[in-house]
Amino acid sequence: MEEEKSYTQIETLPPHNFIPVYLRSMKIPIKRGSRYFDVSGIMNVVIYSKPDVIKLMPLKDNAMIEVWDVDEFKNQVMLLKFTNVPHPPINRTNVSEHLLEYQFNIIGKTMANTVTETEWRKEWRMTKKQKEIFKSYALGILKKVFRFNGAKARETYEFFDKNFGLLTL
């Protein structure tokens, strides 16, 4: 004979790491360069994005890059632990401003910090690893926006780096 369920019995719940399938189809921007505020108000930038993993870098001094599973990150966005910060699409008129902002974001600064710190050009420096991250991002953006081939994109990047790039440690 089958037992009747009482109303006081607790239903079994899925495990705590269960992620619904619909999260994979949600339109949460996770491409490189996407920006998010976390709960504490610190801006984070996606610096690496693949279908299953993203790397998120907080914009603060001595920041450690966080590796997130895409489904878990989308779940955190749904729980409002991260809030997306939209920015305009990159085109020919704003690509230099975008690259400058991205370069500053890598070292934990923003364009607004250049107003308060007048000697930023001499004081702010990037590590070689940060410079490589920026170069790979900048070359991809230049190829996409201007439809450059590899040689022309590298030439344009070198011009940008000599005139607007931060010094390397």
Kinemage of the C-alpha trace (Angstrom):
@kinemage 1
@onewidth
@group {chain A} dominant
@subgroup {mainchain}
@vectorlist {calphas} color= white
{ca met a 1} P 0.000 0.000 0.000
{ca glu a 2} L 1.319 3.422 -0.960
{ca glu a 3} L 1.910 5.987 1.757
{ca glu a 4} L 0.076 9.235 1.598
{ca lys a 5} L 2.114 12.396 1.631
{ca ser a 6} L 1.544 14.655 4.544
{ca tyr a 7} L 1.675 18.410 4.151
{ca thr a 8} L 4.566 18.656 6.573
{ca gln a 9} L 6.922 16.591 4.442
{ca ile a 10} L 9.595 18.575 2.627
{ca glu a 11} L 9.969 18.025 -1.094
{ca thr a 12} L 13.439 17.180 -2.314
{ca leu a 13} L 15.033 20.134 -4.051
{ca pro a 14} L 17.580 20.036 -6.836
{ca pro a 15} L 21.215 20.377 -5.752
{ca his a 16} L 22.520 23.870 -4.967
{ca asn a 17} L 24.624 23.939 -8.142
{ca phe a 18} L 21.631 23.220 -10.393
{ca ile a 19} L 21.404 25.783 -13.223
{ca pro a 20} L 18.270 25.901 -15.355
{ca val a 21} L 18.733 25.351 -19.087
{ca tyr a 22} L 17.067 28.656 -20.004
{ca leu a 23} L 20.060 30.630 -18.645
{ca arg a 24} L 22.127 29.577 -21.659
{ca ser a 25} L 19.696 31.325 -24.009
{ca met a 26} L 19.422 34.576 -22.023
{ca lys a 27} L 20.704 37.743 -23.674
{ca ile a 28} L 23.202 38.848 -21.030
{ca pro a 29} L 26.227 40.449 -22.729
{ca ile a 30} L 29.372 38.523 -21.849
{ca lys a 31} L 31.615 39.473 -24.746
{ca arg a 32} L 35.016 41.027 -24.179
{ca gly a 33} L 34.730 44.621 -23.016
{ca ser a 34} L 31.312 44.227 -21.356
{ca arg a 35} L 31.112 46.104 -18.070
{ca tyr a 36} L 29.330 45.230 -14.839
{ca phe a 37} L 28.961 46.828 -11.420
{ca asp a 38} L 29.108 44.346 -8.561
{ca val a 39} L 27.190 44.612 -5.282
{ca ser a 40} L 29.938 46.689 -3.644
{ca gly a 41} L 29.885 49.241 -6.499
{ca ile a 42} L 33.156 48.212 -8.153
{ca met a 43} L 33.114 48.125 -11.939
{ca asn a 44} L 34.235 44.845 -13.544
{ca val a 45} L 35.250 44.303 -17.174
{ca val a 46} L 35.064 41.038 -19.121
{ca ile a 47} L 38.582 40.551 -20.518
{ca tyr a 48} L 38.168 36.993 -21.871
{ca ser a 49} L 35.074 35.273 -23.152
{ca lys a 50} L 34.473 31.757 -24.449
{ca pro a 51} L 31.181 29.803 -24.613
{ca asp a 52} L 31.715 28.180 -21.209
{ca val a 53} L 34.148 30.498 -19.329
{ca ile a 54} L 34.654 34.233 -18.854
{ca lys a 55} L 37.365 36.165 -17.036
{ca leu a 56} L 36.211 39.187 -15.101
{ca met a 57} L 38.602 41.877 -13.901
{ca pro a 58} L 37.579 44.379 -11.191
{ca leu a 59} L 38.679 47.973 -11.816
{ca lys a 60} L 40.703 48.620 -8.696
{ca asp a 61} L 44.347 48.655 -7.675
{ca asn a 62} L 46.008 45.224 -7.461
{ca ala a 63} L 42.943 43.519 -8.908
{ca met a 64} L 42.856 39.759 -9.306
{ca ile a 65} L 41.178 38.333 -12.399
{ca glu a 66} L 38.200 36.137 -11.547
{ca val a 67} L 37.333 33.111 -13.684
{ca trp a 68} L 33.586 32.424 -13.951
{ca asp a 69} L 31.525 29.690 -15.507
{ca val a 70} L 29.152 31.434 -17.938
{ca asp a 71} L 26.019 29.839 -16.494
{ca glu a 72} L 27.035 30.714 -12.939
{ca phe a 73} L 27.805 34.312 -13.947
{ca lys a 74} L 24.434 34.665 -15.684
{ca asn a 75} L 22.815 33.272 -12.560
{ca gln a 76} L 24.595 35.938 -10.478
{ca val a 77} L 23.369 38.626 -12.895
{ca met a 78} L 19.830 37.305 -12.471
{ca leu a 79} L 20.265 37.517 -8.683
{ca leu a 80} L 21.390 41.155 -9.174
{ca lys a 81} L 24.881 40.523 -7.808
{ca phe a 82} L 26.147 42.145 -11.025
{ca thr a 83} L 24.498 44.946 -13.015
{ca asn a 84} L 25.315 45.471 -16.692
{ca val a 85} L 26.634 48.910 -17.650
{ca pro a 86} L 25.660 49.536 -21.276
{ca his a 87} L 28.000 51.487 -23.514
{ca pro a 88} L 27.475 52.741 -27.062
{ca pro a 89} L 28.435 50.531 -29.988
{ca ile a 90} L 32.006 50.994 -31.180
{ca asn a 91} L 32.321 52.744 -34.528
{ca arg a 92} L 34.881 54.813 -36.452
{ca thr a 93} L 34.106 58.010 -34.553
{ca asn a 94} L 34.522 56.657 -31.011
{ca val a 95} L 37.025 53.808 -31.398
{ca ser a 96} L 39.974 55.809 -30.015
{ca glu a 97} L 38.000 56.866 -26.928
{ca his a 98} L 36.912 53.269 -26.432
{ca leu a 99} L 40.477 51.945 -26.688
{ca leu a 100} L 41.725 54.587 -24.240
{ca glu a 101} L 38.976 53.706 -21.772
{ca tyr a 102} L 39.687 49.987 -22.145
{ca gln a 103} L 43.408 50.607 -21.587
{ca phe a 104} L 42.642 52.571 -18.413
{ca asn a 105} L 40.223 49.885 -17.245
{ca ile a 106} L 42.978 47.281 -17.442
{ca ile a 107} L 45.035 49.152 -14.842
{ca gly a 108} L 41.996 49.922 -12.677
{ca lys a 109} L 41.432 53.529 -13.763
{ca thr a 110} L 38.795 55.343 -15.820
{ca met a 111} L 38.772 58.341 -18.132
{ca ala a 112} L 37.435 60.428 -15.233
{ca asn a 113} L 40.646 59.779 -13.275
{ca thr a 114} L 42.644 61.669 -15.927
{ca val a 115} L 40.905 64.891 -14.893
{ca thr a 116} L 41.939 64.640 -11.248
{ca glu a 117} L 45.418 63.185 -11.811
{ca thr a 118} L 47.253 65.559 -14.135
{ca glu a 119} L 50.482 63.513 -14.317
{ca trp a 120} L 48.733 60.290 -15.340
{ca arg a 121} L 50.748 60.041 -18.565
{ca lys a 122} L 54.017 59.631 -16.604
{ca glu a 123} L 52.721 57.766 -13.541
{ca trp a 124} L 50.334 55.127 -14.867
{ca arg a 125} L 52.041 51.995 -16.161
{ca met a 126} L 50.975 48.631 -17.514
{ca thr a 127} L 52.651 45.282 -17.022
{ca lys a 128} L 53.753 43.307 -20.062
{ca lys a 129} L 50.851 40.875 -19.552
{ca gln a 130} L 48.348 43.767 -19.424
{ca lys a 131} L 49.923 45.246 -22.564
{ca glu a 132} L 49.509 41.898 -24.368
{ca ile a 133} L 45.845 41.720 -23.301
{ca phe a 134} L 45.263 45.250 -24.549
{ca lys a 135} L 47.103 44.667 -27.825
{ca ser a 136} L 45.085 41.551 -28.678
{ca tyr a 137} L 41.848 43.400 -27.883
{ca ala a 138} L 42.862 46.536 -29.827
{ca leu a 139} L 43.927 44.587 -32.925
{ca gly a 140} L 40.604 42.752 -32.992
{ca ile a 141} L 38.646 46.003 -32.618
{ca leu a 142} L 40.669 47.757 -35.338
{ca lys a 143} L 40.170 44.838 -37.741
{ca lys a 144} L 36.460 44.760 -37.034
{ca val a 145} L 35.672 48.497 -37.062
{ca phe a 146} L 37.905 49.587 -39.949
{ca arg a 147} L 37.988 46.213 -41.735
{ca phe a 148} L 41.779 46.292 -41.714
{ca asn a 149} L 43.994 43.367 -42.590
{ca gly a 150} L 46.500 42.226 -39.961
{ca ala a 151} L 49.406 44.378 -41.152
{ca lys a 152} L 47.370 47.586 -41.299
{ca ala a 153} L 45.825 46.877 -37.890
{ca arg a 154} L 49.301 46.368 -36.348
{ca glu a 155} L 50.546 49.602 -37.971
{ca thr a 156} L 47.566 51.542 -36.617
{ca tyr a 157} L 47.986 49.968 -33.184
{ca glu a 158} L 51.674 50.989 -33.101
{ca phe a 159} L 50.661 54.578 -33.926
{ca phe a 160} L 48.022 54.527 -31.180
{ca asp a 161} L 50.438 52.993 -28.676
{ca lys a 162} L 53.205 55.544 -29.366
{ca asn a 163} L 50.841 58.518 -29.095
{ca phe a 164} L 48.286 57.441 -26.487
{ca gly a 165} L 49.563 54.219 -24.947
{ca leu a 166} L 50.600 53.852 -21.335
{ca leu a 167} L 54.195 53.087 -20.461
{ca thr a 168} L 55.201 49.491 -19.752
{ca leu a 169} L 56.930 48.401 -16.551
